[in-house]
């Protein structure tokens, strides 16, 4: 198990307001499986995490700006939630473009809680089945996605979960999907 992702480059795209546990646990899971992880953001320095969207958590040092990288630089992508984090990402053209390119390449992506908001803005959920935090399910449906209420959902390498309670299943599934690698690029209907 410790070498499942050896040699794989995983990007985590996040900004201020990221839910701390949704950043830390998936990062730990893929690092334990041997992946090299890079924290991408829309600004340099550090990002401020939150606990339950209300209390400040730890800060995390940004490794690279999303504007300075390409989807080709990574093998997999994690989009953690928190309400403020994906709201900030979806307003940033570089972040949205990166996510659109990444999903279009067929490389695996894991997103949970409010994280799919960025997928919606990138217009990559049409015809896909996913789950999310209840408050953004209408946005997913309006963007052409099929929403189900399950602990973890996988659709051609896109792994989604509802909230931090689903993290054990989410972390296990992203390691599995990231190990499988590229899937056929999704077709938009």
For each residue, the residues with C-beta under 8 A, 3 or more apart:
1: 4 32 33
2: 32 33 34
3: 6 33 34
4: 1 33 34 175 178 179
5: 8 10 30 33 34 35 175 178 179
6: 3 33 34 35
7: 34 36
8: 5 30 34 35 36 75 76 178 179
9: 35 36 38 73 74 75 76
10: 5 30 35 36 37 38 74 75 76 77 78 178
11: 37 38 40 69 73 74 76 77 78
12: 23 26 27 37 38 39 40 77 78 79 80
13: 40 41 66 77 78 79 89 95 98 99 118
14: 18 23 39 40 41 47 60 79 80 85 89
15: 18 41 42 43 47 85 88 89 92 95
16: 47 48 84 85 88
17: 48 49 50 53 82 83 84 85 87 88
18: 14 15 22 23 47 49 50 60 80 81 82 85
19: 22 23 49 50 51 52 53 80 81 82 85 113 164
20: 23 24 49 50 51 57 58
21: 24 25 51 164 167
22: 18 19 25 26 80 81 82 112 113 115 164 167
23: 12 14 18 19 20 26 27 49 60 80
24: 20 21 27 28
25: 21 22 28 29 167 171
26: 12 22 23 29 30 78 80 110 112 167 170 171 174
27: 12 23 24 30 31 37 78
28: 24 25 31 32 171
29: 25 26 32 33 171 172 174 175
30: 5 8 10 26 27 33 35 37 76 78 174 175 178
31: 27 28 34 35 37
32: 1 2 28 29
33: 1 2 3 4 5 6 29 30 175 178 179
34: 2 3 4 5 6 7 8 31
35: 5 6 8 9 10 30 31 76 178
36: 7 8 9 10
37: 10 11 12 27 30 31
38: 9 10 11 12 63 64 69 74
39: 12 14 47 60 61 62 63 64
40: 11 12 13 14 62 63 64 65 66 69 98
41: 13 14 15 44 47 62 65 66
42: 15 65 66 67 88 89 92 94 95
43: 15 47 62 65
44: 41 62 65
45: 61 62
46: 59 60 61 62
47: 14 15 16 18 39 41 43 59 60 62
48: 16 17 56 57 59
49: 17 18 19 20 23 56 57 58 59 60 82
50: 17 18 19 20 53 54 55 56 57 82 84
51: 19 20 21 54 55 56 57
52: 19 55
53: 17 19 50 82 83 84
54: 50 51
55: 50 51 52
56: 48 49 50 51
57: 20 48 49 50 51
58: 20 49
59: 46 47 48 49
60: 14 18 23 39 46 47 49
61: 39 45 46
62: 39 40 41 43 44 45 46 47 65
63: 38 39 40
64: 38 39 40 68 69
65: 40 41 42 43 44 62 68 69 94
66: 13 40 41 42 69 92 94 95 98
67: 42 94
68: 64 65
69: 11 38 40 64 65 66 73 74 98
70: 73 98 101
71: 74 77 98 101 102 105 107
72: 105
73: 9 11 69 70
74: 9 10 11 38 69 71 77 102 107
75: 8 9 10 107 108 178 181
76: 8 9 10 11 30 35 107 108 109 110 174 177 178
77: 10 11 12 13 71 74 99 102 107 108 109 110
78: 10 11 12 13 26 27 30 109 110 111 174
79: 12 13 14 86 89 99 109 110 111 112 115 116 118 119
80: 12 14 18 19 22 23 26 85 111 112 113 115
81: 18 19 22 85 86 111 112 113 114 115 133 163
82: 17 18 19 22 49 50 53 85 86 113 114
83: 17 53 86 87 114
84: 16 17 50 53 87 88
85: 14 15 16 17 18 19 80 81 82 88 89 114 115
86: 79 81 82 83 89 90 114 115 116 117 118
87: 17 83 84 90 91 114 117
88: 15 16 17 42 84 85 91 92
89: 13 14 15 42 79 85 86 92 95 96 99 117 118 121
90: 86 87 95 96 117 118 120 121 122
91: 87 88
92: 15 42 66 88 89 95 96
93: 96 97
94: 42 65 66 67 97 98
95: 13 15 42 66 89 90 92 98 99 118
96: 89 90 92 93 99 100 118 121 122
97: 93 94 100 101 122
98: 13 40 66 69 70 71 94 95 101 102
99: 13 77 79 89 95 96 102 103 109 118 119 121 122 124
100: 96 97 103 104 122 123 124
101: 70 71 97 98 104 105
102: 71 74 77 98 99 105 107 109
103: 99 100 107 109 119 122 124 158 186
104: 100 101 124 185 186
105: 71 72 101 102 182 185
106: 156 157 182 183 184 185 186
107: 71 74 75 76 77 102 103 157 181 182 183
108: 75 76 77 157 158 159 174 177 178 180 181 182 183
109: 76 77 78 79 99 102 103 119 157 158 159
110: 26 76 77 78 79 159 160 170 173 174 177 178
111: 78 79 80 81 115 116 118 119 130 132 158 159 160
112: 22 26 79 80 81 115 132 160 161 162 163 164 166 167 170
113: 19 22 80 81 82 132 133 161 162 163 164
114: 81 82 83 85 86 87 117 132 133 135 136
115: 22 79 80 81 85 86 111 112 118 119 132 160
116: 79 86 111 119 120 125 130 132 136 140 145 160
117: 86 87 89 90 114 120 121 136 139
118: 13 79 86 89 90 95 96 99 111 115 121 122
119: 79 99 103 109 111 115 116 122 124 125 130 158
120: 90 116 117 123 125 136 139 140 143 145
121: 89 90 96 99 117 118
122: 90 96 97 99 100 103 118 119
123: 100 120 126 143 188
124: 99 100 103 104 119 128 186
125: 116 119 120 128 130 140 143 144 145
126: 123 143 144 145 188 189
127: 144 145 146 186 187 188 189
128: 124 125 145 146 155 156 158 186
129: 145 146 147 148 153 155
130: 111 116 119 125 140 145 146 147 148 153 155 158 160
131: 147 148 149 150 152 153 160 161 162
132: 111 112 113 114 115 116 136 137 140 147 160 162
133: 81 113 114 136 137 162 163
134: 137 162
135: 114
136: 114 116 117 120 132 133 139 140
137: 132 133 134 140 141 147
138: 141 142
139: 117 120 136 142 143
140: 116 120 125 130 132 136 137 143 145 147
141: 137 138 144 145 146 147
142: 138 139
143: 120 123 125 126 139 140
144: 125 126 127 141 189
145: 116 120 125 126 127 128 129 130 140 141
146: 127 128 129 130 141
147: 129 130 131 132 137 140 141
148: 129 130 131 153
149: 131 162
150: 131 153 162
151: 161 162 166 169 170
152: 131 159 160 161 166 169 170 173
153: 129 130 131 148 150 159 160 161
154: 157 158 159 173 177
155: 128 129 130 158
156: 106 128 183 184 186
157: 106 107 108 109 154 177 180 182 183
158: 103 108 109 111 119 128 130 154 155 186
159: 108 109 110 111 152 153 154 170 173 174 177
160: 110 111 112 115 116 130 131 132 152 153
161: 112 113 131 151 152 153 166 167 169 170
162: 112 113 131 132 133 134 149 150 151 165 166
163: 81 112 113 133 166
164: 19 21 22 112 113 167
165: 162
166: 112 151 152 161 162 163 169 170
167: 21 22 25 26 112 161 164 170 171
168: 171 172
169: 151 152 161 166 172 173
170: 26 110 112 151 152 159 161 166 167 173 174
171: 25 26 28 29 167 168 174 175
172: 29 168 169 175 176
173: 110 152 154 159 169 170 176 177
174: 26 29 30 76 78 108 110 159 170 171 177 178
175: 4 5 29 30 33 171 172 178 179
176: 172 173 179 180
177: 76 108 110 154 157 159 173 174 180
178: 4 5 8 10 30 33 35 75 76 108 110 174 175 181
179: 4 5 8 33 175 176
180: 108 157 176 177 183
181: 75 107 108 178
182: 105 106 107 108 157
183: 106 107 108 156 157 180
184: 106 156
185: 104 105 106
186: 103 104 106 124 127 128 156 158
187: 127
188: 123 126 127
189: 126 127 144
